[in-house]
């Protein structure tokens, strides 16, 4: 980290004010959220092992820039069980969509019972509730999907990852995006519902209940479980979900000081690619049953050239019989415009019933 960055954050007026309030109030814990003026600030998160690791990594990063906040115990973790966590026997598409992983968290945020919330960006709904904003995106770790197979099918050929699966193999997933892309190349495979936390899904493959499954590579890496990955799928083979590998933080729009504080640690590249990918989703506005993928990256700058953002978008049918991929490139400053333009192109060239509820 550069000296300029440290000075910028250390001199941030919002951080100074938070620290001053903490000193003045002696870290008094005000249980009435609307009356609470000082510390600790309450951080909302799901209670899964991965969600907790991501939340604690975020808080570590935040306090690195102002050690006084750590010394004062400025943050308090607040675990919230969401509808998406409670209901495990149905696909999210059948019970209200991926917003179920943030619904209860955002209700607490809107009510003032927590001060900000940490999410896997891929699980965050495209349109946030009124009064809430995505205030910070952290550096993307790995956008790729990981294929995990039963031990009897190893080793897996990196160049032909699905060839290891026998005819009619049972693949556990709840993602229509993964399902559609897999069935497009292997229509013989059986897709079966598999939900739950990372460990439980790995255990069910190991127990021969499924022949294989998919998980986000970033989640396995954050949990220190990289050794469980049989092969990382290149985005050209499996287009990732929009926002995959990125942690996002939401706050109340009116909390200007918190937004300023979070902007100090935001990763600019993550913000650009997330903006493009989420704009793509917003333009397509498909139902939760619509397989949609979006992956943006900043390309290496050629000597004398300008930075360029490259975005790949995918739309498919659940059964994989229709699959369309398109690409667009442009200035990172136009990330939202690029996402919307590519979304329009994909919609224009796709069957209308792909986007029906």
C-alpha positions in Angstrom: 0.0 0.0 0.0 1.3 3.4 -0.9 2.1 6.2 1.7 -0.4 8.4 -0.1 -3.2 5.8 0.5 -2.4 5.6 4.2 -2.4 9.3 4.6 -5.6 9.6 2.7 -7.4 7.1 5.0 -5.7 8.1 8.2 -6.8 11.7 7.6 -10.3 10.8 6.6 -12.7 13.0 8.7 -15.2 10.2 9.0 -12.7 7.9 10.7 -11.5 10.7 13.0 -15.1 11.5 14.0 -15.9 7.8 14.7 -12.8 7.5 16.8 -13.6 10.7 18.7 -17.1 9.5 19.4 -15.8 6.2 20.7 -13.5 8.0 23.1 -16.1 10.4 24.3 -18.7 7.7 24.9 -16.4 5.1 26.3 -17.7 2.5 23.8 -21.1 2.5 25.4 -23.4 0.0 23.7 -26.6 1.7 22.8 -29.2 -1.0 22.1 -31.7 1.4 20.6 -30.3 1.8 17.1 -31.8 5.2 16.5 -30.3 6.6 19.6 -26.9 5.0 19.1 -24.5 7.8 18.2 -21.1 6.2 19.0 -19.5 2.8 18.8 -19.5 -0.1 18.3 -20.8 0.0 14.7 -22.8 -3.2 14.0 -21.8 -5.3 11.0 -24.5 -7.5 9.6 -23.6 -10.8 8.1 -25.0 -14.3 7.4 -23.7 -16.9 9.8 -22.2 -19.4 7.4 -18.5 -20.1 7.8 -17.7 -18.4 4.4 -19.8 -15.3 5.3 -18.0 -14.9 8.6 -14.6 -15.3 7.0 -15.5 -12.6 4.5 -16.9 -10.3 7.1 -13.8 -10.7 9.4 -11.5 -10.1 6.4 -13.3 -6.9 5.6 -13.1 -5.6 9.2 -9.4 -6.5 9.3 -8.8 -4.4 6.2 -10.8 -1.5 7.6 -9.0 -1.4 10.9 -5.6 -1.8 9.2 -6.1 1.8 8.0 -7.0 3.1 11.4 -5.6 0.9 14.2 -7.3 3.2 16.8 -10.7 1.7 15.6 -9.4 -1.8 16.4 -8.1 -0.7 19.8 -11.4 0.9 20.6 -13.4 -2.2 19.6 -15.2 -0.1 17.0 -17.1 -3.0 15.3 -19.5 -5.6 16.5 -20.4 -8.6 14.4 -24.2 -9.2 14.1 -25.1 -12.6 12.6 -28.5 -12.8 10.8 -30.1 -16.0 9.5 -31.7 -15.3 6.2 -34.5 -17.1 4.3 -32.0 -18.4 1.9 -30.2 -20.1 4.7 -33.4 -21.5 6.3 -34.9 -23.0 3.2 -32.5 -25.6 1.8 -34.8 -28.1 0.0 -35.8 -25.9 -2.9 -34.0 -23.8 -5.5 -33.7 -20.1 -4.9 -35.5 -19.5 -8.2 -38.6 -21.3 -6.7 -38.7 -19.4 -3.4 -38.0 -15.8 -4.4 -34.5 -15.6 -5.8 -31.0 -14.8 -4.5 -32.3 -11.7 -2.7 -33.3 -14.2 0.0 -29.7 -14.2 1.1 -29.9 -10.5 1.9 -33.6 -9.8 2.7 -33.5 -10.1 6.5 -30.1 -8.4 6.6 -31.4 -5.4 4.7 -34.5 -5.2 6.9 -32.2 -4.8 9.9 -30.1 -2.3 8.0 -33.1 -0.2 7.0 -34.4 -0.3 10.6 -31.1 1.0 11.9 -30.3 -2.1 13.9 -27.0 -2.6 12.0 -24.8 0.0 10.4 -23.5 -1.9 7.4 -23.8 -5.3 5.8 -21.2 -7.6 4.1 -22.3 -9.8 1.2 -20.9 -12.1 -1.5 -21.7 -9.7 -4.4 -23.0 -12.5 -6.6 -25.8 -13.1 -4.0 -26.8 -9.5 -3.8 -30.0 -8.5 -5.7 -29.5 -6.2 -8.6 -32.0 -3.6 -7.3 -31.5 -2.7 -3.7 -34.3 -1.7 -1.3 -35.0 2.0 -1.2 -32.6 4.0 1.0 -29.8 1.4 0.7 -26.7 1.6 -1.5 -23.7 -0.6 -2.4 -21.0 1.6 -0.8 -17.9 -0.6 -1.2 -16.6 -3.4 -3.4 -13.4 -5.2 -2.2 -10.7 -6.6 -4.5 -11.9 -9.6 -6.5 -10.2 -12.8 -5.5 -11.1 -15.3 -8.2 -14.2 -15.1 -10.4 -14.0 -18.7 -11.7 -16.2 -21.7 -10.9 -14.5 -24.8 -9.5 -15.5 -28.3 -10.5 -15.4 -30.9 -7.7 -15.8 -34.5 -8.6 -16.1 -37.8 -6.7 -12.6 -39.3 -6.1 -13.3 -42.2 -8.5 -13.4 -39.8 -11.5 -10.0 -38.2 -10.8 -7.7 -37.0 -12.3 -9.6 -34.4 -14.3 -8.2 -33.2 -17.7 -7.9 -29.4 -17.4 -8.5 -29.0 -21.1 -11.6 -31.2 -21.2 -12.9 -31.0 -17.6 -16.3 -32.6 -18.2 -15.0 -35.6 -20.1 -14.3 -37.3 -16.7 -18.0 -37.6 -16.0 -19.7 -40.8 -17.1 -22.9 -40.9 -19.2 -25.8 -39.9 -17.0 -23.7 -38.7 -14.1 -25.6 -36.9 -11.3 -24.5 -33.4 -10.8 -25.5 -31.5 -7.7 -26.2 -27.7 -8.1 -29.0 -25.2 -7.6 -27.5 -22.7 -10.1 -29.4 -22.5 -13.4 -26.4 -20.6 -14.8 -24.1 -23.6 -14.2 -26.8 -26.1 -15.2 -27.4 -24.5 -18.5 -23.8 -24.2 -19.5 -23.1 -27.8 -18.4 -26.1 -29.2 -20.3 -25.2 -27.3 -23.4 -22.0 -29.5 -23.8 -23.2 -32.6 -21.9 -27.0 -32.9 -22.3 -26.8 -36.5 -21.1 -26.0 -35.5 -17.5 -28.6 -35.5 -14.7 -29.0 -32.3 -12.7 -30.1 -32.6 -9.1 -30.7 -30.0 -6.4 -27.8 -29.5 -4.0 -27.7 -26.5 -1.6 -26.1 -25.8 1.7 -22.8 -24.4 2.9 -19.5 -25.3 1.2 -18.5 -28.1 3.5 -21.9 -29.9 3.3 -21.8 -29.8 -0.5 -18.3 -31.2 -0.5 -19.3 -33.9 1.9 -22.3 -35.1 -0.2 -20.0 -35.5 -3.2 -17.5 -37.5 -1.1 -20.4 -39.6 0.2 -21.4 -40.7 -3.4 -24.7 -38.8 -3.3 -23.6 -36.8 -6.3 -20.9 -37.5 -8.9 -19.8 -33.8 -9.0 -20.7 -30.3 -8.1 -19.6 -26.7 -8.7 -18.5 -24.1 -6.2 -17.2 -20.6 -6.5 -13.4 -20.8 -6.4 -13.1 -17.7 -4.2 -15.2 -19.2 -1.5 -13.0 -22.3 -1.3 -9.8 -20.2 -1.4 -11.1 -17.9 1.4 -11.8 -21.0 3.5 -8.4 -22.4 2.9 -9.9 -25.3 1.0 -8.1 -24.9 -2.4 -7.0 -28.5 -2.2 -10.6 -29.6 -2.7 -10.7 -28.1 -6.2 -10.3 -30.6 -9.0 -10.2 -28.1 -11.8 -10.7 -24.3 -12.1 -13.0 -23.6 -15.1 -11.8 -20.9 -17.4 -14.5 -18.2 -18.0 -14.5 -19.3 -21.7 -15.8 -22.7 -20.5 -18.1 -21.5 -17.7 -19.0 -17.8 -17.7 -19.1 -16.8 -14.0 -22.0 -15.2 -12.1 -22.0 -11.4 -12.1 -20.0 -10.2 -9.0 -18.5 -13.7 -8.3 -15.4 -13.4 -6.2 -16.2 -9.9 -5.0 -17.3 -8.9 -1.5 -19.7 -5.9 -1.3 -20.8 -3.8 1.6 -24.2 -2.1 1.8 -25.1 0.9 4.0 -27.9 3.3 4.4 -27.8 6.0 1.7 -28.1 8.7 4.3 -25.1 7.6 6.3 -22.7 9.8 4.4 -19.8 9.5 6.9 -19.8 5.7 6.7 -20.0 5.8 2.9 -16.9 8.1 2.9 -15.1 5.8 5.2 -15.8 2.8 3.0 -14.9 4.6 -0.2 -11.4 4.9 1.2 -10.8 1.1 1.1 -12.8 0.4 -2.1 -10.9 -1.4 -4.9 -11.2 0.6 -8.1 -10.9 -2.3 -10.4 -13.5 -4.3 -8.5 -15.8 -1.3 -8.6 -15.4 -1.0 -12.4 -16.0 -4.7 -13.2 -18.8 -5.0 -10.7 -20.5 -1.9 -12.2 -20.4 -3.4 -15.7 -21.6 -6.9 -14.6 -24.4 -5.6 -12.4 -25.5 -3.2 -15.2 -25.7 -6.1 -17.5 -28.0 -7.9 -15.1 -30.1 -4.8 -14.6 -30.6 -4.4 -18.4 -31.5 -8.1 -18.9 -33.8 -8.1 -15.9 -34.4 -11.8 -16.3 -36.3 -13.9 -13.8 -34.4 -16.0 -11.2 -34.9 -18.9 -13.6 -33.0 -17.2 -16.4 -29.5 -18.5 -16.7 -27.3 -15.3 -17.0 -23.6 -14.9 -16.7 -21.4 -11.8 -16.7 -17.6 -11.5 -16.4 -15.7 -8.2 -16.8 -12.0 -7.7 -16.5 -9.5 -4.8 -17.0 -7.1 -5.7 -19.8 -3.4 -5.2 -19.5 -2.5 -1.7 -20.8 -0.4 -1.7 -23.9 2.4 0.8 -24.0 0.9 4.1 -25.1 -2.6 2.8 -24.9 -5.6 3.5 -22.7 -7.1 1.2 -20.0 -9.8 -1.1 -21.4 -12.6 -3.0 -19.8 -13.7 -6.2 -21.5 -17.1 -7.7 -20.7 -18.6 -11.1 -21.6 -22.3 -11.8 -21.2 -24.2 -15.0 -21.4 -27.9 -15.8 -21.7 -29.2 -19.4 -22.0 -32.2 -21.6 -21.5 -32.3 -23.9 -18.4 -31.9 -27.0 -20.5 -29.0 -25.6 -22.4 -30.5 -26.0 -25.8 -30.1 -22.2 -26.3 -27.0 -20.5 -25.3 -25.7 -17.1 -26.4 -22.5 -15.3 -25.5 -21.5 -11.8 -26.6 -18.6 -9.5 -25.7 -18.0 -5.8 -25.6 -15.0 -3.6 -24.7 -14.5 0.1 -23.8 -13.3 2.5 -21.2 -13.6 1.5 -17.6 -15.2 4.9 -17.0 -18.1 3.7 -19.2 -18.5 0.5 -17.2 -22.3 0.9 -16.6 -22.9 2.0 -20.2 -21.0 -1.0 -21.5 -23.0 -3.4 -19.3 -26.3 -2.0 -20.4 -25.4 -2.0 -24.0 -24.3 -5.6 -23.9 -27.5 -6.5 -22.0 -29.6 -4.9 -24.8 -27.7 -6.9 -27.4 -28.2 -10.2 -25.6 -31.9 -9.5 -25.1 -32.4 -8.5 -28.7 -30.9 -11.8 -30.0 -32.5 -14.1 -27.5 -36.0 -15.7 -27.6 -38.5 -13.6 -25.7 -39.6 -16.5 -23.6 -36.1 -16.8 -22.1 -36.9 -13.9 -19.8 -40.4 -14.8 -18.8 -41.1 -15.4 -15.2 
